Amino acid sequence: MSLLDAAWQSLGEEAAALALVRDLGTAVPLTGALPAGRFVHDAIAAASFSASLLAARRVGCAVPSVELNPLKIATAVTSDKHFRLNGDPVSAWAELSGFWPCSDGWVRTHANYPHHRAALLKALDLADDTRADDFMLALHPMIATEVESAVAAAGGVATVVRTPEQWAEHPQAQALAELPVLEMTSLGDTEPAQLRETTVDAPLAGLRVLDLTRVIAGPVAGRTLALWGADVLRIDSPRHPEIGWQHLDTGAGKRSALLDLDRDADSATFEKLLETADVVLTAYRPGSLDKFGLSPAALAKRRPGVIVGRLSAWGTVGPLAERRGFDSIVQAATGIAMVEGEGAGTPGALPAQALDHAAGYLLAAAVATAVRRRIDAGHSWLVELSLARLATELLQQRRPRHAPEASTSFTPTVATKDGITSAVAATSYDGGPGSFHSAAVEWGSSKPEWLS
């Protein structure tokens, strides 16, 4: 079953409707042992078609068909390679982020954020100024599982690099095995939503979205909702600065404000925003925001009719549910890195952070579907998915190595505005929006208020 079919089934939609989606998955120029190109195509197709159905519902027209541009897809999901700030490229990975050999295998670390680098070095009892060569020498005699456990206990991010077979035996994989790709759950009855008139190219016009996400997957979802006409306001804590270029890369169409929810004044400001929010997106570890009253149930109680979109690395069940994780870490833990390796037990990586991007577009698809359900039947809704569950879906599409289906060399589809060169929108349906209405703003530069 393709990812598009699996996602559509998870959303409870009619399979026959997918006849309106033209399949161009094999034309996406991303190659490797796993069909990453088709995988991200299907996620973007699900988002596009869900928006198409919502547009038809709100406008009262025939459902627009979907045909995606393979080059736009490939560019969007490898956007870090094409991003330019005033003409200059960026480096996506910090010095201590990567694969490292241990005595019995490999570990993968993530140290792009300063606090994760600090936790990594503290866990291994290394000096703050440790460089890559000394870091590698320190890890080489260690046992991989001991590195993973020590780093996790210190609040850092690292994983044993496993084969798909080893991952299948892991309790976390078994906990996720029976779950659908996407989960959609009612959080309580409400009256059907009454939304103002809109146009085909703005199916989310009039809706307000609080984007409480970081890194790639969540921001991609929020950016996509903004493309479809929503007022999207990203909220971050001033105590955890975002990587500047990374925020700009996924920030088109949105605004960005800072609130410290441990401060009474900022908490009150957030509650005021929540009073008229239609969607709340979260992508922190499950349970980590509950102390602020941001669990799905608490949000639905305070804001009946709200749609909560929740992303996580490992899911909400199983022994790793509360552990930190990123796309690269999940690739390594679940066996994808070993499948994509060059052989002789050396790990590799997908040609894009496909789990993150697929998750972001699928979350946008689920939110659009939930908006349509609100119009038809009401309810508050929870929609959620995890990178680890998506990894399982991608591994199920594993095939023997063969000649690439498409060249990895392609001309990226980018646009430059206000000194920011970034990928153009990849989602598309007939009559839908062709471009983001505004460039990304600097992190934390907006006021914490809705547009009038």
Buried (B, 14 or more C-beta within 10 A) or exposed (E): EBBBBBBBBBBEBEEEEBEBBEBBBEBBBBBBBBBBBBBBBBBBBBBBBBBBBBBBBBBEEEBBBBBBBBBBBBBBBBBBBBBBBEEEEBEBEBEBBBBBBBEEBBBBBBBBBEEBBBBBBBBBEBEEEBEEEEBEEBBEEBBBBBBBBBBBEBBBBBBBBBBBEBBBEBEBBEBBEEBBBBBBEBBBEBEEBEBEEBBBBBBBBBBBBBBBBBBBBBBBBBBBBBBBBBBBBBBBBEEEBBBEBBBBBBBBBBBBBBBBBEEEEBBEBBEEBBEEBBBBBBBBBBEEBEEEBBBBBBBBBBBBBBBBBBBBBBBBEBEBBBBBBBBBBBBBBBBBBBBBBEEEEEBBBBBBBBBBBBBBBBBBBBBBBBBBBBBEEBBBBBBBBBBBBBBBBBBEBBEEEEEEBBEEEBEBBBBEEEEBBBBBBBBBBBBBBEEBEBBBBEBBEBEBEBEE
